[in-house]
Amino acid sequence: MGIYTFTLEQFHIDNTRSRHEDTDTVQFRLAVGNRSLGSQSFSAGDVNNGDHGVGLRFDRVVLASSATAAVISYVIFNGDTGEIRGGLDGLSGQVADRAMDKLRQRVAQPGAHADVPELDYTAEGGVSIADGSNWAGYVMRRIGLSIHDFVFPNCDGFVVIGSVAKDKSGWDRAVDAAGGTTYRVTIRYPGYDSAHGCGSNSDYTVTWSVTRRRASGPSLRAFLRENGLAPAPGLRSLAPGEPISVRQLMF
């Protein structure tokens, strides 16, 4: 079996949205199958160009079968998050929900199977969207909103909105291709138009990773114990709401 860790490692700024420093808040969310594992927030404070560690993570995640979907979503906002309708956490939830919906639509297509091609709003390693560099407007439309719904004073605004959805087999293929332990991706988010009097448009990158640990011995119970997991009161406690068996866990 595999136990997975999803980590939002850092963001890098080549150019701030504000004239000098951005005041950034990061929201990171994970959904697995039909359940949300919640979200985590990190206040980066006042930041300028360069690398900025985040370190938000969801550890000891069990994906029960090859068709189990896992969706990460993340948002970075410069400014007062109280200005965001529904809050930053609510927005990250909408992004994750739309990614999960899209993945399910692919599964439902004729001829589809559990090994679903990965869905990615941004294409790994760069932005691949209809409006060139206007990634924020693209993502907003994908979640049923308009960027014009978010008019902020001063230089406040989104500097990153992203999500990635794969089923377990998709995550495993990515980890295997990256050497078998950690799959790490850095994605660039060039900014949309900032208000008059602000600095030039923001230019951020985000680095996230997925790490997989697999049982190397014959004892599934020992592997779970080594990783701080206990199948109590039964195996289903490892993946609530999903069918699960010893056979599934051994792959």
RODREN-705617 format. One record per residue (C-alpha): residue number from 1; residue in one letter; x, y, z. Coordinates in Angstrom, 3 decimals. Example, Ala and Ser with C-alpha at 12.3 -4.5 7.8 and 13.67 -1.06 7.14 Angstrom:
2
    i  aa        xx        yy        zz
    1   A    12.300    -4.500     7.800
    2   S    13.670    -1.060     7.140
REM end
This chain:
251
    i  aa        xx        yy        zz
    1   M     0.000     0.000     0.000
    2   G     0.990     3.619    -0.175
    3   I     0.675     6.406     2.351
    4   Y     0.857     9.889     0.869
    5   T     1.930    13.313     2.059
    6   F     0.729    16.392     0.150
    7   T     2.840    19.474     0.852
    8   L     2.709    23.094    -0.256
    9   E     6.422    23.740     0.104
   10   Q     7.019    27.350    -0.864
   11   F     6.237    30.227    -3.150
   12   H     8.718    32.424    -4.965
   13   I     8.180    36.048    -5.977
   14   D     9.844    37.523    -9.026
   15   N     7.647    40.599    -8.840
   16   T     5.180    41.783    -6.185
   17   R     1.667    43.011    -6.955
   18   S     2.138    46.006    -4.667
   19   R     4.717    48.686    -5.345
   20   H     7.104    47.373    -2.700
   21   E     5.899    44.475    -0.485
   22   D     2.925    42.131    -0.707
   23   T     1.111    41.022     2.462
   24   D     0.306    37.406     1.644
   25   T    -1.976    34.761     3.114
   26   V    -1.791    31.178     1.806
   27   Q    -4.691    28.689     1.897
   28   F    -4.050    25.003     1.114
   29   R    -6.802    22.375     0.856
   30   L    -7.034    18.623     0.216
   31   A   -10.086    16.550    -0.760
   32   V   -10.008    12.753    -1.069
   33   G   -12.882    10.882    -2.647
   34   N   -16.120    12.226    -1.195
   35   R   -14.582    13.862     1.840
   36   S   -12.675    17.037     2.524
   37   L    -9.620    16.799     4.742
   38   G   -10.049    20.496     5.446
   39   S    -7.707    23.374     4.759
   40   Q    -4.696    24.980     6.336
   41   S    -3.677    28.626     6.357
   42   F    -0.317    30.374     6.547
   43   S     0.251    34.086     7.020
   44   A     3.468    35.032     5.238
   45   G     3.218    38.662     6.313
   46   D     4.998    41.368     4.354
   47   V     7.137    39.755     1.665
   48   N     9.277    40.928    -1.214
   49   N    11.025    39.155    -4.086
   50   G    12.659    35.794    -3.394
   51   D    11.802    32.407    -1.865
   52   H     9.260    32.118     0.943
   53   G     8.788    28.823     2.790
   54   V     5.249    27.669     3.580
   55   G     5.397    24.035     4.711
   56   L     1.657    23.330     4.892
   57   R     1.068    19.593     4.636
   58   F    -1.455    16.785     4.852
   59   D     0.355    13.723     6.153
   60   R    -0.532    10.014     6.383
   61   V    -3.200    10.155     3.682
   62   V    -4.558     6.767     2.599
   63   L    -5.944     6.403    -0.940
   64   A    -8.014     3.238    -0.877
   65   S    -8.161     2.245    -4.547
   66   S    -6.745     3.175    -7.947
   67   A    -9.906     5.193    -8.690
   68   T    -9.797     7.232    -5.470
   69   A    -9.371    10.882    -6.394
   70   A    -7.226    13.347    -4.462
   71   V    -7.456    17.067    -5.217
   72   I    -5.166    19.772    -3.909
   73   S    -6.108    23.436    -4.230
   74   Y    -4.282    26.543    -3.102
   75   V    -4.829    30.277    -3.071
   76   I    -2.462    33.126    -2.196
   77   F    -3.997    36.536    -1.579
   78   N    -2.201    39.838    -1.130
   79   G    -4.017    42.102     1.314
   80   D    -6.949    41.930     3.716
   81   T    -8.643    38.531     3.317
   82   G   -11.757    39.942     5.013
   83   E   -12.546    41.636     1.710
   84   I   -13.086    38.277    -0.041
   85   R   -16.715    37.235    -0.387
   86   G   -17.049    33.899     1.383
   87   G   -13.498    34.117     2.700
   88   L   -10.258    32.637     1.426
   89   D   -11.140    29.203     2.786
   90   G   -14.488    29.256     0.991
   91   L   -12.846    30.196    -2.299
   92   S   -10.268    27.404    -2.014
   93   G   -13.160    25.006    -1.395
   94   Q   -14.899    26.135    -4.589
   95   V   -11.709    25.613    -6.578
   96   A   -11.328    22.080    -5.159
   97   D   -14.991    21.224    -5.776
   98   R   -14.810    22.224    -9.437
   99   A   -11.631    20.213    -9.956
  100   M   -13.254    17.135    -8.399
  101   D   -16.354    17.626   -10.552
  102   K   -14.223    17.791   -13.692
  103   L   -12.389    14.614   -12.767
  104   R   -15.699    12.797   -12.217
  105   Q   -16.960    14.002   -15.588
  106   R   -13.952    12.372   -17.212
  107   V   -14.643     9.097   -15.435
  108   A   -18.241     9.195   -16.702
  109   Q   -17.236     9.566   -20.346
  110   P   -17.806     6.527   -22.600
  111   G   -14.757     4.295   -22.655
  112   A   -13.246     5.871   -19.550
  113   H   -11.783     3.729   -16.811
  114   A   -10.456     4.153   -13.306
  115   D    -7.006     5.189   -14.510
  116   V    -8.170     8.712   -15.362
  117   P    -5.863    11.191   -17.086
  118   E    -4.817    13.904   -14.686
  119   L    -6.674    17.196   -14.628
  120   D    -4.634    20.330   -14.018
  121   Y    -5.868    23.917   -14.286
  122   T    -2.399    25.101   -15.150
  123   A    -0.418    22.447   -17.048
  124   E     2.671    21.342   -15.135
  125   G     5.606    23.685   -15.475
  126   G     3.670    26.593   -16.920
  127   V     0.328    28.202   -17.533
  128   S    -1.848    26.703   -20.256
  129   I    -5.057    28.708   -20.455
  130   A    -7.288    30.348   -23.028
  131   D    -6.511    33.954   -22.115
  132   G    -2.717    33.959   -22.234
  133   S    -1.429    35.233   -18.914
  134   N    -4.874    35.937   -17.431
  135   W    -4.865    32.765   -15.335
  136   A    -6.942    34.295   -12.536
  137   G    -9.851    35.128   -14.841
  138   Y    -9.652    31.631   -16.322
  139   V    -9.819    29.895   -12.947
  140   M   -12.620    32.186   -11.784
  141   R   -14.704    31.224   -14.796
  142   R   -14.008    27.546   -14.099
  143   I   -15.510    27.923   -10.624
  144   G   -18.439    30.007   -11.845
  145   L   -17.219    33.456   -10.815
  146   S   -15.898    36.536   -12.558
  147   I   -12.680    38.280   -11.630
  148   H   -14.848    41.407   -11.627
  149   D   -16.665    39.963    -8.609
  150   F   -13.490    40.725    -6.692
  151   V   -12.726    44.429    -6.850
  152   F   -10.326    45.327    -4.078
  153   P    -9.011    48.658    -2.862
  154   N    -5.378    49.647    -3.071
  155   C    -3.186    46.874    -4.512
  156   D    -4.976    43.937    -2.877
  157   G    -5.732    40.922    -5.031
  158   F    -5.050    37.286    -5.841
  159   V    -1.508    36.372    -6.791
  160   V    -2.039    32.582    -7.024
  161   I    -5.126    30.383    -7.587
  162   G    -4.550    26.759    -8.547
  163   S    -5.644    23.145    -8.210
  164   V    -4.536    19.722    -9.377
  165   A    -6.695    16.582    -9.423
  166   K    -5.570    13.002   -10.036
  167   D    -6.844     9.616    -9.030
  168   K    -4.529     7.311    -7.055
  169   S    -3.194     5.667   -10.203
  170   G    -2.396     9.115   -11.626
  171   W    -0.503    10.161    -8.504
  172   D     1.346     6.832    -8.533
  173   R     2.388     7.281   -12.167
  174   A     3.695    10.750   -11.376
  175   V     5.629     9.562    -8.294
  176   D     7.049     6.558   -10.189
  177   A     8.215     8.783   -13.069
  178   A     9.926    11.076   -10.541
  179   G    11.960     8.250    -9.010
  180   G     9.467     6.460    -6.790
  181   T     9.389     8.633    -3.677
  182   T     8.570    12.322    -4.246
  183   Y     6.826    14.071    -7.111
  184   R     7.579    17.806    -7.013
  185   V     6.160    20.501    -9.296
  186   T     6.798    24.230    -9.633
  187   I     4.134    26.251   -11.479
  188   R     4.353    29.893   -12.518
  189   Y     1.484    32.350   -12.028
  190   P     2.004    35.616   -13.915
  191   G    -0.345    38.263   -12.536
  192   Y    -3.426    39.888   -13.956
  193   D    -3.836    43.669   -14.222
  194   S    -3.141    45.516   -10.991
  195   A    -4.682    48.844   -10.013
  196   H    -3.247    52.139   -11.197
  197   G    -0.460    53.273    -8.895
  198   C     0.546    49.737    -7.845
  199   G     3.702    48.042    -8.991
  200   S     3.734    46.121   -12.240
  201   N     1.768    42.862   -12.321
  202   S     2.775    40.156    -9.869
  203   D     4.857    37.173   -10.947
  204   Y     4.803    34.211    -8.560
  205   T     5.707    30.524    -8.678
  206   V     4.411    27.839    -6.308
  207   T     6.163    24.573    -5.457
  208   W     4.185    21.623    -4.109
  209   S     5.007    17.942    -3.731
  210   V     3.506    14.514    -3.138
  211   T     5.549    11.921    -1.256
  212   R     4.621     8.230    -1.148
  213   R     5.731     5.677     1.434
  214   R     5.160     2.005     0.636
  215   A     5.279    -1.127     2.741
  216   S     8.554    -2.989     2.231
  217   G     7.822    -5.988     4.439
  218   P     5.114    -8.636     4.675
  219   S     3.228    -7.094     7.604
  220   L     0.610    -4.498     6.702
  221   R    -0.157    -3.943    10.375
  222   A     3.510    -3.202    11.167
  223   F     3.696    -0.723     8.271
  224   L     0.600     1.098     9.498
  225   R     1.976     1.194    13.055
  226   E     5.325     2.577    11.830
  227   N     3.464     5.410    10.134
  228   G     1.240     6.239    13.083
  229   L    -1.934     4.680    11.678
  230   A    -4.162     2.203    13.479
  231   P    -7.022     0.400    11.683
  232   A    -9.383     0.800    14.606
  233   P   -12.195     0.028    14.887
  234   G   -11.502    -1.421    11.422
  235   L    -9.910    -0.849     8.049
  236   R   -12.624     1.610     7.037
  237   S   -11.339     4.051     9.643
  238   L    -8.305     4.596     7.371
  239   A   -10.475     5.928     4.536
  240   P   -13.918     6.924     5.847
  241   G   -16.712     6.698     3.321
  242   E   -14.804     4.489     0.867
  243   P   -14.955     0.734     0.297
  244   I   -11.636    -0.677     1.502
  245   S   -10.070    -4.103     1.809
  246   V    -6.755    -5.662     2.730
  247   R    -6.245    -6.502    -0.951
  248   Q    -6.646    -2.858    -1.948
  249   L    -4.217    -1.728     0.726
  250   M    -1.540    -4.135    -0.482
  251   F    -1.206    -2.317    -3.824
REM end
